[in-house]
Amino acid sequence: MQIMINEIKNWIKEAADLVKEEIAKNDMTIDTKEGRKDLVTSVDKKVQDFLVEQINNFDPEAKILAEEDGRDRLTDFSGRVFVIDPIDGTLNFVLEKENFCIMIGVYEEGKGKLGFIYNVMQDHLLWGGREIGVFINEENLTVPKDLSLKDGLVGMNSSMYRKNAYNAQIMAERSMGVRMSGCAGLELIGLIEGERNAYVSSLAPWDYAAGSIMLEALGMEVSDINGNPLKFAGRELFMAGTPSAYKEMRALVEQSETENS
């Protein structure tokens, strides 16, 4: 495991250097996918190609689930699977040149083994798993306090909040406040480090794979909006939090479903 940890850390740092070089060149190409706000850049693809190459060299038998270039579906999670997001928060990357992450999750026989989230411009790496604990760079992270909804900040999808989907506005009102960074990786970092006590959003597998591993290692609750295990297939309504905050949010979701039935 230590060999794999060291390898992945090196890949991430090399990928981050590649990103910074591309930012300095300032000549990336930008395309849209499913809408004008759903961007993909030449840098996303270049970083993914680099990571895929490193994974294939390290473990040719491993499977890869990734955001770009037709790798976004995987039906067989047997063996070792790498789930990668080359640039999470592409809109931030394009418009702000910061507030984006590189993320890698490692699963073995369908179970989360190692997660890595790297805030590129802040040189801030969270990594770990159930067997080894969770680390900020090289410092062991203590388990965050089990804050209730009223005692912390909630990360949230702006569309869910605007439409009050699943009582999202009530969740917000009961919390100390809502944060919307436009980057799942940053929201998950906040939750892992105890700066958030809950997070709810519409995410794809590469958005939540790495963070879910670390959250579960810290005793956090992770599921889809209805409390079911995440499917790792297509976009899902993701919900995670401290045990106390998660329980309160689940109650509000159930209340919303009862009222709308």
PyMOL commands that set and color helices and strands:
alter all, ss='L'
color gray80, all
select helices_A, chain A and resi 2-25+42-58+90-96+120-122+149-151+158-163+165-174+184-193+205-217+243-260
alter helices_A, ss='H'
color red, helices_A
select strands_A, chain A and resi 30-32+39-41+63-66+80-88+101-108+111-119+124-129+133-136+139-140+153-156+177-179+198-203+221-224+236-241
alter strands_A, ss='S'
color yellow, strands_A
deselect
rebuild
show_as cartoon
